[in-house]
Amino acid sequence: MTQLIYACERNPAEGLLEGLVLGVADRIAPEVEGVGAHRIARSPGERLCLVRPAAAGQCRTLHPGLAGLVGALGEGDESWVNLGGTAPEGSFALVRSTPGQVELCTDFAGSRSLWYAFDAQRLIASTSLRALLAMLPDRQLNRKALASFLSTGSLGIDDAWDQRVRRVPADGMLRLDRERWTIEARSNPVVFAPEEAPKEVWRARYRDAVDQAIQTCDVAREGWILPLSGGYDSRMLLVSLMAKGSRPRTVTWGRPGAQAQGGNDAQVATRLAGHFGLSHEYRLTESRTGPAEPIVDAFLATHGGTTDSMPSYLDGMAMWRDFARQGVQGIVRGDHGFGFTARPAREARHAVGLMFAQELLPLEQAEALGDGLLELPAHLRQGDGESDATYGDRLYHAYRLPVGLAALNDVKAPFVEIANPLLCRSVQSLIRAMPDHLRVDRALHCEIVASLIPAIPFATLSADDNDCQFIGAPAYERWMRRELEGEACGHLIPEALRLDLIASLKGSASIAAPAQSLRSLLKRVLPTGWLNALRARMPQWRPPMRMIAFRAALAGRLMAQWERDQAAVQAHLDLAG
């Protein structure tokens, strides 16, 4: 378990400060047998806690100051504790301090969320949005975040459920001057500057960068798992780890019956593991027969509402609890920095999951939902002379990775550590310098990976419920209706929209839009090049009303969790005081 909680007070009351941090840690820690106690570092006016860590999180009391890190760094890298130093390579979020300053830092891609709130007396920060919300003294709902969640399934680029909470940006740092009690946030902008060079040169540079990232990433030791799909990215990691001398334990998860489906991730992954003689496991992560509430609550409890992406967690987080119980240190993910097929600006925005409520709902409903209409920030707009291909990939780096991907990591982080070698600074910087024709559709990346094990074809179908068919199951429909008709959603959702969402639950249980279903069919029958060209001309999938109803029900359930968490933490403080 690798959640980090930090609190610093201007005029400290040490007992209260420690009570706050430990009270929140007790509240958000999953119950997993055999996992140890919280690890805490103490320094005057500040406390830092790792929540029942089973993985390689680091928590240190320095002289003076303290430091804490969750994530995976290069082997032997100790520079991360140095205040004012450059950020290390790896996948991480960290806190470091002296009596005069505090720094909160994120990795180059922003693959780990780090949230903070600051006022005249206190700076609090956590990798868990749920923890941070529980530490606040009251609730100040951010309706812009609500509108983003209903339209995209995640929070905005700088929004959280409470108006006082912000996200430390990717490749960024928040610095607190403890004497003046002021903060300064800064981050490096996402800049794509394509360079022309022969393809052979790019091939060699990219292979070297990937090999170096994996060679230096400390994930080859015992206790790390490689989630293996039938696609390109995990295959590259597998071959590179084997070249390093590692024989990773591999696992694939998904729906019942996926292993028997030709061309499925589950079937191809089994073949890949068998090719190297590796131990491989297929885990079922779906249950539609029981009540929905325990599954939803277990999902929300891990992260506090940063994502709606439940298809891989329909077992109520049972697989991840098992991993923590078994002493699994972490997982090595193959997330990458390549974007999608080149599209016009609006379609590129939709492709990374960035939609606005006014594009999905009647204008008056969208305006009431978010207390005004959402707008695209200036730094996410297409620049003068910027190609569609470069713009789409820049959006992927500036929005999809630090918002969408980080939210998915939020769900797993209470149980295992997460390493993303392909998202390290050296690899990502190289991708930003590639010319469009080698970067779009991962052209160079896929060409290299295809040459590694040519005898085993790539998967064309996912093992997961990518179409989110589970929310059409009767148990989930009944749950959504109860939430939408309940008091929490009555306060959250404008009445006209709430009635429309309830009405959307009537009729067919299928929620897959025709365009999405057509894509699934075409993926099975068309060559990749043809499919990519066709994708660029097809409109992006937009969520149907039933999906928006599901998100609204999640939001309502989250409000109840938020209220209970704050009450529990206050009770802990009352006892401590």
ABEGO torsion letter per residue (X at the ends): XABBBBBBBABBBAAAAAAAAAAAAAAABBBBBGBBBBBBBBBBGBBBBBBGBABABBBBBBOBEBBBBBEBBBBGBAAAABBGBBBBBEBBBBBBBBAABBBBBBBAAGABBBBBBBBAABBBBBABAAAAAAABABBBBBAAAAAAAAAAGBBBAABBABAABBBBBBGBBBBBBAAAGBBBBBBBBBBBBBBBBBAAAAAAAAAAAAAAAAAABBAABBGBBBBBBABAAAAAAAAAAAAAGBBBBBBBBEBBGAAABBGBAAAAAAAAAAAAGBBBBBBBABBAABBAAAAAAAAAAAAGGABABAAAAAAGGAAAAAAAAAGBABBBBABBABBBBBBBAAAAAAAAGBBBAAAABBAAAAAAAAGEBBBBBAAABBBBGBBAAAAAAAAAAAAAAAAAAAAAAAAAAAABBBBBAAABAAAAAAAAABBAAAABGGAAAAAAAAAABAABBBBABBABBAAGAAAABAAAAAAAAAAAABAAAAAABBAAAAAAAAAAABEBABABBAAAAAAAAAAAABBAAAAAAAAAABBBBBBBAAAAAAAAAAAAAAAAAAAAAAAAAAAAAAAAX
